[in-house]
Amino acid sequence: MMNSLPHGTAADTPNYDDHPVIADLKRTVAQLEARVAQLEQQPARWLPLKAAAHDAGVEYETARVWAKRGLIEARRDGKRWFANLVSLKARKQLLAR
């Protein structure tokens, strides 16, 4: 049995990519993907810098320098540094690439 549909070319098919509704849907999808990525991030886990460095497998002095330079999420409480373990691990992974 033969297919009764006409064999058109790509030029015969309309391009709906420029349609305002399609553009709006693409923006919505991009926003939703960004939100999903944000929700999939692990929550911050604040530890003393020495403990965070140990858990992340980073030398304490390296973590301290990163904290002082603002390369990881860290805060100072009096004389003690606290670091977000998730941020420290992410920085280490970024440099491992």
N, C-alpha and C positions, 0 to 999 in steps of 0.2 A: 504494500500500500504506500503510495507516495504522499509525502507531506504537502498539504495544500497551502502552507504559509509561504508568502513571497520571500525570496532571498534578497534582502536589502543589504546595503553597505552601511558602514559606520557613519557615513555622511548623511544617510537617510534617517538616522536615529537622532531625535532632538537631545540637546545637551541641557540638562536641568540644573547643572552646578551653579549657574549664575542666578537662578530664581531666588527671590528674597526669602521665601519660606525655607528652602534648602539651606541657604546661608545662615538663617536663624537657627535651624536645627543643628547645623555644624557647630555654631557657637555654643549652643546648649550642651551638646555632647562634650565639647572641650572643657566646659566648666564642670560638668559632672565627673569627667575623668580626673580633673585636678582635685576635686573634692574627695573622690575615692582614694586617690594617692595620699591626700592629707590624713584621711581617717585610718589608712593602713599603717601610718607611722607609729612607732612604739611611743608610749608616753615617756616623758622625761623621768629619769631615775637619778636623783641627786645623791652623790656620795662624797665623802672627803676625797680630795684629789689623789692622795696616796692609794686609797682603796680602789678608786676608779681606774687609776693607771694600772694597778696590778690586775684587776678584772679584765681590762681591755688589752693587756699584754704590751703595754707601752712603758718605757722608762719614765720614772717619776719626773726627772728633770725635763724631759721632752714635753710631758703633759703640762708642767708648770710654765714652760715657755709658751706653749700654745695658748694656755689660759691667759697669760699676761698680754699676749699679742691679739687676743680676741678671736683666735682661730677655732676655738671650741666654746660651747656654752659653759661659762664658769662664773662664779661669783665669790666674793670675799666676804667672810663674816668675821670681823675682828682680824686676827692674824691667820686664820685658817681659810684655805681655798676649798671650795666645793665645785665639783664638775658634774655635768650631765653625762652619765655613762654612755647613753645612746649617741650623743654628739661626739664623744671621744672615740668611740668605735667607728663611727661614720668617717671621721677625719683619718683614722688609721687606714681604713679600707680605701678611701680616696687616694691616699698616697701609695698604696700597694699596687695600684693599677699600672 
